[in-house]
Amino acid sequence: MKGLPWWIAGLVVLIALLPGIWKLVVGIVGFGVVVNRFLTRFIGLMDTGSRVKAMVDELKENEIIIEDSE
């Protein structure tokens, strides 16, 4: 019996490897989402902190008194 043509053998191997490739892709995308969320929150906290500091410095510089409206 003659061997399978190379393209049929390649297709069979590709189909056999698809579940593993799928898990790898999903894992990489999931890891990227987690890292993205962490970095977004971390950078947001740093950005918010620097903005609050700038506002406080501006208030101190201009000696603006904020009163409660109660």
C-alpha positions as CSV (number, residue, x, y, z in Angstrom):
1,M,0.0,0.0,0.0
2,K,1.3,3.4,-1.0
3,G,1.6,6.1,1.7
4,L,-0.8,9.0,2.0
5,P,-0.1,12.1,0.0
6,W,1.7,14.7,2.1
7,W,-1.3,17.2,2.1
8,I,-3.7,14.6,3.5
9,A,-1.3,13.6,6.2
10,G,-0.7,17.2,7.0
11,L,-4.5,17.8,7.2
12,V,-4.9,14.8,9.6
13,V,-2.1,16.1,11.8
14,L,-3.6,19.6,11.8
15,I,-7.0,18.3,12.8
16,A,-5.3,16.2,15.5
17,L,-3.5,19.2,16.9
18,L,-6.5,21.6,16.8
19,P,-7.7,21.1,20.4
20,G,-4.2,21.8,21.8
21,I,-3.8,24.8,19.5
22,W,-7.2,26.1,20.5
23,K,-6.4,25.8,24.3
24,L,-3.1,27.5,23.7
25,V,-4.7,30.4,21.8
26,V,-7.5,30.8,24.4
27,G,-4.9,30.7,27.2
28,I,-2.8,33.4,25.7
29,V,-5.8,35.6,25.0
30,G,-7.1,35.1,28.6
31,F,-3.6,35.9,30.0
32,G,-3.6,39.1,27.9
33,V,-7.0,40.1,29.1
34,V,-6.0,39.7,32.7
35,V,-2.7,41.6,32.3
36,N,-4.6,44.3,30.4
37,R,-7.2,44.7,33.2
38,F,-4.5,44.8,35.9
39,L,-2.4,47.4,34.0
40,T,-5.5,49.5,33.2
41,R,-6.5,49.6,36.9
42,F,-2.9,50.2,38.1
43,I,-2.3,53.0,35.6
44,G,-5.7,54.5,36.3
45,L,-4.9,54.6,40.0
46,M,-1.6,56.2,39.4
47,D,-3.2,58.7,37.0
48,T,-6.0,59.5,39.5
49,G,-3.5,60.0,42.3
50,S,-1.4,62.4,40.2
51,R,-4.5,64.3,39.2
52,V,-5.7,64.6,42.8
53,K,-2.2,65.8,43.9
54,A,-2.2,68.4,41.1
55,M,-5.6,69.6,42.2
56,V,-4.6,69.9,45.8
57,D,-1.4,71.7,44.9
58,E,-3.4,74.1,42.8
59,L,-5.8,74.7,45.6
60,K,-3.0,75.4,48.0
61,E,-1.3,77.7,45.5
62,N,-4.4,79.7,44.9
63,E,-5.6,79.5,48.6
64,I,-9.1,78.6,47.5
65,I,-11.4,77.5,50.3
66,I,-14.0,74.9,49.5
67,E,-17.1,75.1,51.7
68,D,-19.7,72.4,52.2
69,S,-23.1,73.4,50.8
70,E,-25.0,71.6,53.5
